[in-house]
Amino acid sequence: MRLPELATQMALRTGAIFLVKVLGFFARIMLFRLLGSEGIGLYQMAYSVYALILTFIIGGFPTAISLSTARDRKQGWQLFKGSAIFLALSGVVLGFYCFGLATPISLLLGDAHLEFALQCIAPAIAIVPFLSFLRGFLQGMEYYGLIAVSEIIEQLFRIAVMIIITTAWLRFGIPNAVGGSMLGAPAGAFIALCFLLIVLVSSTNHKLNFNNKKTTSQRLKKPSIFLFIFTSLSILATRLIVPVSDFLDAIIIPHQLQAAGMSVSDAISVYGIITGMATTIVYMPTLVIFALAYTLSTKITTDWQAGRQDRFVRRIRSAMEIAWLWGCGSALVLFFYANDLSNLLFSNGLAETGIRYMSLVPLLSGIRELSTIALWGIGDKKTPLIGLIIGVICSLTLNYYLIAIPGFTYAGAAIGILSLELIAALWNMNTLRTYTKGILKGLTSSTIVIILFFAVSLFLAKLTFQVIHLPRQSIVEMMLIYGCLIFYILMRFLKNERRLIL
């Protein structure tokens, strides 16, 4: 009974994460249609501040409490009670400071119009830390279904409030509408928190009962506290890198665009096109690989710890080939259908250049994610961290110097983003290949196969349209290409290597 239960829990958790990401993707599209490029640029800048503060508060506490609770539920409960108060107070204090210091923060970012948006996001800083910590504790208790439902509820309420208030406040101007869109975050978090608390208090199935856990510990032991704090800080060091990079990008990119001769409004619009439109589209295909990596993480860790290195290598090789196939196929679609995607999703072609320049993101990001999960499974957490730090430094440096060159706006930003993914992926793979010989075997043939599939699918689509005229032919072409790609992956892996995924 244990294995099916674990498989169900993993599928439920992965499905919830995927659904939340997809909902967020379409919400971002609706938001752009309401706010436009300048509005989405302001939204991205304000959100970078929110993400940085939130990551600094939360750090690795949810993961650390999850691991501690999984080892010993009673000690996990004691750690939760002590740390929850600290996190809740930290969130309230920093939320208050975010509200009070909204003016200087907006000036630091280079646009005083951000003040209201920063004030509107402040309540979320007060609520989300405790919510995330509670979810981490519940994960240690193995309440995966409860966590999944709360995440979906939070996302649905966040999107609903965001769209409704943004639409209603558009008549007051773009800055006020951007502020209204920020209110979705605290609203969704508050509803999700209320849902979890109500279920935990009222449901007999989710009572926090620790009597059935065999443990002799009645009080917290110092080693447990030190391990909890050390784990939290270690994870914080890793998770803080990307929010810091996004925050610095929010300062560097608009500033350097203005140095290239753009006005403040135009610079923020271009920043919105790059970070809010183009990157949203190019990172969408990576959700498939992220879901695959999340599903395999536990399995490959178990294989390595059990000494099943051959099985570990076969899993990683298969996953890497899937990522290569999916990444190459997605890159071809993004490159050749950039204009169609931009017009389809945003009703204009503003994001076309950015999408085309960053079309390799699904390939590089997928390899980086899978190689990171593989190294974590081995127990090497240092290599992905160092690679990511080097990638971020190179990305920020390239953005600073290239974007300021007139006419090099989109190319400079794309080079910065691609350099981060490329350096981090190569750094990981260089270390991973010492543990897994032949991990890149078969990638050349896979590249040829995917190019042939793309060409054949495109030829069949064009041939069909000579006979049957359909509206939105590009949509049908992309669906046919992805359909052939998915069919090949299923036939290639589920038939011969199904036992490696189960």
C-alpha positions as CSV (number, residue, x, y, z in Angstrom):
1,M,0.0,0.0,0.0
2,R,2.9,2.3,0.7
3,L,4.2,2.6,-2.9
4,P,0.9,3.4,-4.6
5,E,0.3,6.0,-1.8
6,L,3.7,7.6,-2.4
7,A,3.1,7.6,-6.2
8,T,-0.3,9.3,-5.7
9,Q,1.2,11.9,-3.4
10,M,3.9,12.7,-5.9
11,A,1.5,12.9,-8.8
12,L,-0.8,15.2,-6.8
13,R,2.0,17.5,-5.8
14,T,3.5,17.7,-9.3
15,G,0.1,18.2,-10.9
16,A,-0.8,21.0,-8.5
17,I,2.5,22.8,-9.2
18,F,2.0,22.5,-12.9
19,L,-1.6,23.7,-12.8
20,V,-0.6,26.7,-10.6
21,K,2.2,27.6,-13.1
22,V,-0.1,27.3,-16.1
23,L,-2.8,29.5,-14.4
24,G,-0.1,32.1,-13.6
25,F,1.0,32.0,-17.3
26,F,-2.4,32.8,-18.6
27,A,-3.0,35.4,-15.8
28,R,0.2,37.2,-16.9
29,I,-1.2,37.3,-20.5
30,M,-4.5,38.8,-19.3
31,L,-2.6,41.3,-17.2
32,F,-0.5,42.5,-20.2
33,R,-3.7,43.0,-22.3
34,L,-5.0,45.2,-19.5
35,L,-1.8,47.1,-18.6
36,G,0.2,47.2,-21.8
37,S,4.0,47.1,-22.0
38,E,4.7,50.0,-19.6
39,G,2.2,48.7,-17.0
40,I,3.7,45.2,-17.1
41,G,7.1,46.7,-16.8
42,L,6.1,48.5,-13.6
43,Y,4.5,45.3,-12.4
44,Q,7.7,43.4,-13.0
45,M,9.8,46.0,-11.1
46,A,7.5,46.0,-8.1
47,Y,7.3,42.2,-8.1
48,S,11.1,41.9,-8.1
49,V,11.1,43.9,-4.8
50,Y,8.4,41.7,-3.3
51,A,10.2,38.5,-4.4
52,L,13.5,39.6,-2.9
53,I,12.0,40.6,0.5
54,L,9.9,37.5,0.6
55,T,12.8,35.2,-0.2
56,F,15.0,36.9,2.5
57,I,12.3,36.4,5.1
58,I,11.3,32.8,4.2
59,G,14.7,31.6,3.1
60,G,14.9,27.8,3.6
61,F,12.6,27.7,6.6
62,P,9.7,25.8,4.8
63,T,12.1,23.1,3.5
64,A,14.0,22.9,6.8
65,I,10.8,22.4,8.8
66,S,9.6,19.8,6.3
67,L,12.7,17.8,6.7
68,S,12.7,18.1,10.5
69,T,9.0,17.1,10.7
70,A,9.5,14.1,8.4
71,R,12.3,12.9,10.7
72,D,10.4,13.5,14.0
73,R,6.9,15.0,14.1
74,K,7.0,16.0,17.7
75,Q,10.2,17.9,17.3
76,G,9.0,19.4,14.1
77,W,5.9,20.7,15.9
78,Q,8.0,22.3,18.5
79,L,10.3,23.9,15.9
80,F,7.2,25.1,14.1
81,K,5.7,26.8,17.1
82,G,8.9,28.6,17.9
83,S,9.8,29.6,14.4
84,A,6.3,30.5,13.2
85,I,6.1,33.4,15.7
86,F,9.5,34.7,14.5
87,L,8.5,34.5,10.8
88,A,5.1,36.1,11.4
89,L,6.6,39.0,13.2
90,S,9.4,39.4,10.6
91,G,6.8,39.5,7.9
92,V,4.7,42.1,9.6
93,V,7.7,44.3,10.4
94,L,9.2,44.1,6.8
95,G,5.8,44.6,5.3
96,F,5.4,47.7,7.4
97,Y,8.8,49.0,6.3
98,C,8.0,48.2,2.6
99,F,4.9,50.3,2.9
100,G,6.6,53.2,4.7
101,L,9.7,53.1,2.5
102,A,7.8,52.8,-0.8
103,T,8.9,56.2,-1.9
104,P,12.7,55.8,-1.6
105,I,12.5,52.2,-3.0
106,S,10.6,53.5,-6.1
107,L,13.2,56.2,-6.6
108,L,16.0,53.6,-6.3
109,L,14.2,51.7,-9.1
110,G,14.0,54.9,-11.1
111,D,10.3,55.5,-11.3
112,A,8.2,57.3,-8.6
113,H,5.1,55.7,-10.1
114,L,6.0,52.4,-8.3
115,E,5.2,53.9,-4.9
116,F,1.6,52.8,-4.8
117,A,2.3,49.3,-6.2
118,L,4.9,48.8,-3.4
119,Q,2.4,49.9,-0.8
120,C,-0.2,47.5,-2.2
121,I,2.1,44.5,-2.1
122,A,3.2,45.2,1.5
123,P,0.3,43.1,3.1
124,A,1.4,40.0,1.2
125,I,4.9,40.3,2.8
126,A,3.1,40.1,6.2
127,I,1.0,37.0,5.3
128,V,2.9,34.8,2.9
129,P,5.9,33.9,5.2
130,F,3.7,32.2,7.7
131,L,1.6,30.6,5.0
132,S,4.8,29.1,3.3
133,F,6.1,27.9,6.7
134,L,2.8,26.2,7.5
135,R,2.9,24.4,4.1
136,G,6.4,23.3,4.8
137,F,5.3,21.8,8.1
138,L,2.3,20.1,6.5
139,Q,4.6,18.6,3.8
140,G,6.6,17.0,6.6
141,M,3.3,15.7,7.9
142,E,2.6,14.3,4.4
143,Y,-0.6,16.3,3.9
144,Y,0.1,16.7,0.2
145,G,-3.5,16.9,-0.9
146,L,-4.2,19.7,1.5
147,I,-1.2,21.6,0.3
148,A,-2.1,21.1,-3.3
149,V,-5.7,22.4,-2.8
150,S,-4.5,25.4,-0.8
151,E,-2.1,26.3,-3.6
152,I,-4.8,26.1,-6.3
153,I,-7.2,28.1,-4.1
154,E,-4.5,30.8,-3.6
155,Q,-3.8,31.1,-7.3
156,L,-7.4,31.2,-8.3
157,F,-8.3,34.0,-5.8
158,R,-5.1,35.9,-6.6
159,I,-5.9,35.9,-10.3
160,A,-9.6,36.8,-9.8
161,V,-8.8,39.7,-7.5
162,M,-5.9,40.9,-9.7
163,I,-8.0,41.0,-12.9
164,I,-11.1,42.5,-11.3
165,I,-9.3,45.3,-9.4
166,T,-7.0,46.0,-12.3
167,T,-9.9,46.4,-14.7
168,A,-11.8,48.6,-12.2
169,W,-8.9,50.9,-11.5
170,L,-7.7,51.4,-15.1
171,R,-9.7,54.6,-15.2
172,F,-7.5,56.0,-12.5
173,G,-4.3,55.5,-14.5
174,I,-1.7,52.8,-15.2
175,P,0.2,53.3,-11.9
176,N,-3.0,52.8,-9.8
177,A,-4.0,49.8,-11.9
178,V,-0.6,48.2,-11.4
179,G,-1.1,48.8,-7.6
180,G,-4.5,47.1,-7.9
181,S,-3.0,44.1,-9.6
182,M,-0.6,43.7,-6.6
183,L,-3.6,43.3,-4.2
184,G,-4.2,39.8,-5.7
185,A,-1.2,38.4,-3.9
186,P,-2.3,39.3,-0.3
187,A,-5.9,38.3,-1.1
188,G,-5.0,34.9,-2.4
189,A,-2.5,34.2,0.4
190,F,-5.1,35.3,3.1
191,I,-7.8,33.0,1.6
192,A,-5.4,30.0,1.4
193,L,-4.2,30.6,5.0
194,C,-7.8,30.7,6.2
195,F,-8.6,27.5,4.3
196,L,-5.6,25.6,5.9
197,L,-6.4,26.8,9.4
198,I,-10.1,26.0,9.1
199,V,-9.3,22.5,7.8
200,L,-6.7,21.8,10.5
201,V,-9.0,22.9,13.2
202,S,-12.2,21.3,12.0
203,S,-11.2,18.2,10.1
204,T,-10.7,14.9,12.0
205,N,-8.5,13.6,9.2
206,H,-5.9,16.4,9.5
207,K,-5.7,16.7,13.3
208,L,-2.1,17.4,14.4
209,N,-1.7,14.3,16.4
210,F,1.8,13.2,17.4
211,N,1.0,10.4,19.8
212,N,1.5,7.8,17.1
213,K,5.0,8.8,16.3
214,K,7.6,6.9,18.3
215,T,10.0,9.4,19.8
216,T,11.6,9.9,23.2
217,S,12.2,13.6,22.7
218,Q,10.0,15.8,24.8
219,R,12.1,19.0,24.4
220,L,14.0,20.5,21.6
221,K,17.6,19.4,21.6
222,K,20.4,21.8,20.6
223,P,21.7,19.6,17.7
224,S,18.2,19.7,16.2
225,I,17.9,23.4,16.5
226,F,21.4,24.0,15.0
227,L,20.6,21.6,12.2
228,F,17.3,23.3,11.5
229,I,19.0,26.8,11.4
230,F,21.9,25.5,9.3
231,T,19.6,23.9,6.8
232,S,17.5,27.1,6.5
233,L,20.5,29.3,6.0
234,S,22.1,26.9,3.4
235,I,18.9,26.9,1.4
236,L,18.5,30.7,1.7
237,A,22.0,31.1,0.2
238,T,20.8,29.2,-2.9
239,R,17.3,30.7,-3.3
240,L,18.4,34.3,-2.8
241,I,20.5,34.3,-5.9
242,V,17.7,34.5,-8.5
243,P,15.6,37.2,-6.7
244,V,18.7,39.3,-6.2
245,S,19.5,38.9,-9.9
246,D,15.9,39.9,-10.9
247,F,16.0,42.9,-8.5
248,L,19.3,44.1,-10.0
249,D,18.0,43.6,-13.5
250,A,15.0,45.8,-12.6
251,I,17.5,48.6,-11.8
252,I,20.1,47.9,-14.5
253,I,18.0,47.3,-17.6
254,P,15.8,50.5,-17.4
255,H,18.7,52.6,-16.4
256,Q,20.9,51.4,-19.2
257,L,18.1,51.8,-21.7
258,Q,17.8,55.4,-20.6
259,A,21.6,55.8,-21.0
260,A,21.1,54.5,-24.6
261,G,18.7,57.5,-25.3
262,M,15.3,56.2,-24.3
263,S,12.8,58.1,-22.1
264,V,11.8,56.7,-18.7
265,S,8.4,55.5,-20.1
266,D,10.0,53.9,-23.1
267,A,12.7,52.2,-21.0
268,I,10.1,50.7,-18.7
269,S,8.0,49.6,-21.7
270,V,11.0,47.7,-23.2
271,Y,11.8,46.2,-19.8
272,G,8.2,45.0,-19.6
273,I,8.4,43.5,-23.1
274,I,11.6,41.6,-22.2
275,T,10.8,40.4,-18.7
276,G,7.0,40.3,-18.7
277,M,6.2,39.2,-22.3
278,A,9.1,37.5,-24.0
279,T,10.5,35.6,-21.0
280,T,7.0,34.5,-20.0
281,I,6.6,32.8,-23.4
282,V,10.0,31.3,-23.7
283,Y,10.0,29.8,-20.2
284,M,6.5,28.3,-20.6
285,P,7.8,25.0,-22.3
286,T,10.2,24.5,-19.4
287,L,7.3,23.6,-17.1
288,V,7.2,20.2,-18.7
289,I,10.9,19.6,-17.8
290,F,10.5,21.1,-14.4
291,A,7.6,18.7,-13.7
292,L,9.7,15.8,-14.9
293,A,12.7,16.9,-12.7
294,Y,10.4,17.2,-9.7
295,T,9.0,13.8,-10.2
296,L,12.4,12.1,-10.7
297,S,14.1,13.9,-7.8
298,T,13.1,11.4,-5.1
299,K,13.7,8.4,-7.3
300,I,17.2,9.3,-8.4
301,T,18.2,10.2,-4.8
302,T,16.9,6.8,-3.6
303,D,18.8,5.0,-6.4
304,W,22.1,6.8,-5.6
305,Q,21.8,6.2,-1.8
306,A,20.9,2.5,-2.4
307,G,24.0,2.1,-4.6
308,R,22.1,1.5,-7.8
309,Q,24.4,3.7,-9.9
310,D,23.5,2.0,-13.2
311,R,19.9,2.7,-12.7
312,F,20.7,6.3,-11.6
313,V,22.6,6.8,-14.9
314,R,19.9,5.3,-17.0
315,R,17.2,7.5,-15.4
316,I,19.3,10.7,-15.9
317,R,20.3,9.8,-19.5
318,S,16.6,9.2,-20.4
319,A,15.5,12.4,-18.7
320,M,18.3,14.4,-20.4
321,E,17.4,13.0,-23.8
322,I,13.7,14.0,-23.2
323,A,14.9,17.5,-22.2
324,W,17.0,17.7,-25.3
325,L,14.2,16.6,-27.6
326,W,11.6,18.9,-25.9
327,G,14.1,21.8,-25.7
328,C,15.1,21.6,-29.4
329,G,11.5,21.2,-30.6
330,S,10.4,24.2,-28.5
331,A,13.4,26.3,-29.6
332,L,12.4,25.7,-33.3
333,V,8.8,26.6,-32.6
334,L,9.7,29.7,-30.7
335,F,12.2,30.8,-33.4
336,F,10.0,30.3,-36.4
337,Y,6.6,31.2,-34.8
338,A,7.8,34.2,-32.6
339,N,5.6,36.7,-34.5
340,D,2.5,34.4,-34.4
341,L,2.9,33.7,-30.6
342,S,3.3,37.4,-29.8
343,N,0.3,38.4,-31.8
344,L,-1.8,35.4,-30.6
345,L,-1.1,36.0,-26.9
346,F,-0.6,39.8,-26.7
347,S,-2.4,41.0,-29.8
348,N,0.7,42.7,-31.1
349,G,4.2,41.8,-32.4
350,L,6.2,43.7,-29.7
351,A,7.6,40.5,-28.2
352,E,8.6,38.9,-31.5
353,T,12.3,40.0,-31.4
354,G,12.7,39.0,-27.7
355,I,11.1,35.6,-28.2
356,R,13.3,34.8,-31.3
357,Y,16.5,35.9,-29.6
358,M,15.7,33.8,-26.5
359,S,14.4,30.7,-28.3
360,L,17.1,28.5,-26.8
361,V,15.9,29.1,-23.2
362,P,13.7,25.9,-23.0
363,L,16.7,23.8,-24.0
364,L,19.3,25.4,-21.7
365,S,17.0,25.8,-18.8
366,G,15.8,22.2,-19.0
367,I,19.3,20.9,-19.0
368,R,20.3,23.2,-16.1
369,E,17.3,22.0,-14.0
370,L,17.8,18.3,-14.6
371,S,21.5,18.5,-14.0
372,T,20.9,20.4,-10.8
373,I,18.4,17.7,-9.6
374,A,20.9,15.0,-10.5
375,L,23.7,16.7,-8.5
376,W,21.4,17.2,-5.6
377,G,20.6,13.5,-5.7
378,I,24.3,12.7,-5.6
379,G,24.6,15.0,-2.6
380,D,26.5,17.7,-4.4
381,K,24.7,21.0,-3.6
382,K,27.8,23.2,-4.0
383,T,28.3,22.8,-7.8
384,P,24.9,24.1,-8.8
385,L,25.2,27.0,-6.4
386,I,28.6,28.0,-7.8
387,G,27.5,27.7,-11.4
388,L,24.4,29.8,-10.7
389,I,26.4,32.5,-9.0
390,I,28.9,32.7,-11.9
391,G,26.0,32.7,-14.4
392,V,24.2,35.6,-12.6
393,I,27.4,37.6,-12.4
394,C,28.1,37.2,-16.1
395,S,24.5,37.9,-16.9
396,L,24.4,41.2,-14.9
397,T,27.7,42.3,-16.4
398,L,26.6,41.6,-20.0
399,N,23.3,43.4,-19.4
400,Y,25.1,46.4,-18.0
401,Y,27.4,46.9,-20.9
402,L,25.4,45.5,-23.9
403,I,22.0,47.1,-23.3
404,A,23.5,50.6,-23.2
405,I,24.6,50.1,-26.8
406,P,22.1,51.8,-29.1
407,G,20.2,49.3,-31.2
408,F,21.4,46.4,-29.1
409,T,18.5,46.4,-26.7
410,Y,16.8,43.0,-27.2
411,A,20.0,41.2,-28.2
412,G,21.8,42.5,-25.1
413,A,19.0,41.3,-22.8
414,A,18.8,38.0,-24.5
415,I,22.5,37.4,-24.3
416,G,22.4,38.2,-20.6
417,I,19.6,35.6,-20.0
418,L,21.1,33.0,-22.2
419,S,24.5,33.4,-20.6
420,L,23.1,32.7,-17.2
421,E,21.4,29.5,-18.3
422,L,24.3,28.3,-20.5
423,I,27.0,28.9,-17.9
424,A,25.0,27.2,-15.1
425,A,24.1,24.2,-17.4
426,L,27.7,23.7,-18.6
427,W,29.1,24.0,-15.0
428,N,26.7,21.4,-13.8
429,M,27.2,19.0,-16.7
430,N,31.0,19.3,-16.4
431,T,30.7,17.9,-12.8
432,L,27.9,15.5,-13.6
433,R,29.7,13.7,-16.4
434,T,32.4,12.5,-13.9
435,Y,29.7,10.5,-12.1
436,T,27.7,9.5,-15.1
437,K,29.7,8.3,-18.1
438,G,27.9,8.5,-21.4
439,I,25.1,10.7,-20.1
440,L,25.2,12.7,-23.4
441,K,25.0,9.6,-25.5
442,G,22.4,9.8,-28.2
443,L,21.9,13.6,-28.3
444,T,23.2,14.0,-31.8
445,S,20.8,11.5,-33.2
446,S,18.0,13.1,-31.2
447,T,18.8,16.4,-32.7
448,I,18.6,15.0,-36.2
449,V,15.3,13.3,-35.4
450,I,13.7,16.4,-34.0
451,I,14.7,18.5,-37.0
452,L,13.2,15.9,-39.3
453,F,10.0,15.8,-37.2
454,F,9.8,19.6,-37.4
455,A,10.3,19.6,-41.2
456,V,7.9,16.8,-41.8
457,S,5.2,18.3,-39.5
458,L,5.5,21.7,-41.1
459,F,5.4,20.1,-44.6
460,L,2.2,18.1,-43.7
461,A,0.6,21.2,-42.2
462,K,1.3,23.3,-45.3
463,L,0.1,20.6,-47.6
464,T,-3.1,20.3,-45.6
465,F,-3.8,24.0,-45.8
466,Q,-3.5,23.8,-49.6
467,V,-6.7,21.7,-49.5
468,I,-8.4,23.0,-46.3
469,H,-8.3,26.6,-45.4
470,L,-8.6,27.2,-41.7
471,P,-8.3,30.3,-39.5
472,R,-5.2,30.6,-37.3
473,Q,-3.2,28.2,-39.4
474,S,-0.1,28.8,-37.3
475,I,-1.9,27.4,-34.2
476,V,-2.7,24.2,-36.1
477,E,0.9,24.0,-37.3
478,M,2.3,24.4,-33.8
479,M,-0.1,21.9,-32.4
480,L,0.9,19.4,-35.1
481,I,4.6,19.9,-34.4
482,Y,4.2,19.4,-30.6
483,G,1.8,16.5,-31.2
484,C,4.4,14.7,-33.3
485,L,7.1,15.5,-30.7
486,I,5.0,14.2,-27.8
487,F,4.1,11.1,-29.8
488,Y,7.8,10.4,-30.5
489,I,8.8,10.9,-26.9
490,L,6.0,8.6,-25.6
491,M,6.9,5.9,-28.2
492,R,10.6,6.2,-27.5
493,F,10.6,6.1,-23.7
494,L,7.4,4.7,-22.4
495,K,7.7,1.5,-24.5
496,N,11.3,0.7,-23.8
497,E,12.1,2.5,-20.5
498,R,8.8,2.6,-18.6
499,R,10.4,0.8,-15.7
500,L,12.9,3.6,-15.3
501,I,10.2,6.2,-14.6
502,L,8.0,4.0,-12.3
